[in-house]
Amino acid sequence: MNRRLLVATVAVAVLALTAGCVGGGGGVDEEQLNENATYNWSVQQDVFINVDSAGSLIGEAEFEAVYDVSDRDQLELYRSGITSDRPLEISAVVFRSDNGTYYNGTELDVEQTSEATVIDLPNEDGKLAFTSRTNSKELRLPAYVEGSYRVALPANHSTEDFLLGHVSPGNYRTEMVGDRMHVVWSDVSNPVHLKYYLDRDQYFFYTLVVSLGIVALGGYFYFNRQIRQLKERRQEHGLELDPDDDDGKRPPPGMG
């Protein structure tokens, strides 16, 4: 009897655990949702993404995003993985209606599933802003909202070098606003992907490439000279056979 009770208890526990994994639902921490952040609500584009810093070599960078969500009742935020999507971690969530009313994160219904962070929006036209993180010197986001986009890179960073930088989708233009490059699209429906670099990194990179090239070239000439000298010494000692004198009947050099 005790054995049956134990089996039943284990079965219930497994079912509960499985249900939790499949559902994957849950709220986002309220303190995290209500963190303070400053957003630019006046940008003309439908989406504005402000990357404040490039991040450290092994760390991540923070960015603020403002999306025009007029005529929407919900927005799903996620990152695309190799096999499945995963929820985008967000903080400092604010909705600003067109009439100037603000709703903070706890006044909105924000849930997190196993694949996305889902925000139910007020029944008003307006913009939704949040803060999140991205890889160092790289921004990769799905097009949660289709339309015009503007991305502000960190100060003194660029995407223009074809080896160090990357921008997709195409059909974009760049603008300099102070010491910051802005990448602007008139219409985006595919994921946005940018790789950018500090302006001085371009100098360091090509200096390194040239230095390595000089070292490689010097190494080539050095070893080529060593091989030539070795051949000359072998010829001096009669160990180097001229192919024109080889009739195929002689033993190898040094063995005759």
C-alpha positions, 0 to 999 in steps of 0.5 A, spaced: 500 500 500 505 504 501 508 502 495 502 504 491 502 511 495 509 512 493 508 511 486 502 515 485 506 521 489 511 521 484 507 521 478 503 527 480 510 530 482 512 529 475 506 531 472 506 538 475 513 539 473 512 537 466 506 542 466 510 547 469 515 546 463 510 546 458 507 552 460 513 556 462 509 562 464 510 567 469 510 574 471 516 579 470 519 582 477 515 588 478 521 592 481 525 590 474 519 593 470 519 599 474 526 601 473 527 608 471 530 610 464 529 616 460 526 615 453 526 619 446 519 619 445 519 624 439 523 620 434 519 620 427 521 613 426 516 607 428 522 604 432 527 608 435 533 604 438 538 607 442 545 603 444 548 607 449 554 603 450 558 598 446 559 594 452 565 590 454 570 585 451 566 579 454 560 583 457 553 586 454 551 592 452 544 596 454 539 599 449 533 603 450 527 601 445 521 605 443 516 602 439 510 605 436 504 600 437 498 604 435 493 599 433 496 593 437 493 590 443 499 586 444 507 585 443 511 579 443 518 580 445 523 574 443 530 572 441 531 567 435 535 561 437 537 556 433 532 551 434 527 555 438 525 562 440 526 565 447 523 571 451 527 577 451 529 580 458 526 587 459 526 592 464 524 599 465 517 598 461 513 604 460 507 606 455 506 613 453 499 614 449 498 619 444 494 624 449 500 624 454 498 619 459 504 614 462 503 607 464 509 604 468 510 596 467 506 594 473 500 598 470 501 593 464 500 586 464 507 583 462 507 575 462 513 571 460 512 564 457 518 559 455 518 563 448 517 570 449 515 576 453 508 578 452 505 585 453 498 587 453 497 594 451 492 599 453 486 600 448 489 607 446 494 609 440 501 610 443 508 608 444 511 602 448 518 603 451 523 598 454 530 597 456 534 590 454 541 588 453 545 585 447 552 583 445 558 587 445 558 591 439 552 588 436 545 589 435 540 583 433 533 584 434 527 581 430 522 586 427 517 586 432 514 592 429 514 593 421 515 600 419 521 605 419 527 604 424 532 608 427 538 606 431 543 610 434 550 607 435 554 609 441 559 615 441 565 614 436 562 608 433 561 606 426 559 600 421 562 602 415 568 598 414 566 592 410 571 587 415 569 590 421 562 592 421 555 590 418 548 592 417 542 588 415 537 589 412 540 593 406 537 600 403 539 604 409 542 611 410 547 613 415 547 620 419 551 623 424 548 626 430 553 629 434 559 624 435 554 618 434 552 615 427 545 613 426 542 608 421 536 609 418 531 605 414 524 607 411 521 600 411 523 594 415 520 587 415 526 583 416 530 582 423 535 588 424 543 586 425 548 591 426 556 590 428 559 596 429 566 598 432 570 604 435 573 608 430 580 607 433 579 600 433 579 600 425 586 603 426 589 598 430 586 592 426 589 594 420 596 596 423 595 589 426 594 586 419 600 590 416 604 588 422 602 581 421 603 581 413 610 584 414 612 578 419 609 573 414 613 576 408 619 576 412 619 569 414 617 567 407 624 570 405 628 568 411 626 560 410 627 561 402 634 563 403 635 558 408 633 553 403 637 556 398 643 556 402 642 548 404 641 546 397 648 550 395 651 546 401 649 540 398 651 541 391 658 543 394 658 536 398 656 532 391 649 531 395 645 534 390 644 531 383 642 535 377 636 532 374 639 533 367 644 528 369 640 523 372 639 517 368 635 513 373 641 508 374 645 511 379 644 510 387 641 516 391 646 521 392 651 519 398 650 512 397 654 511 391 
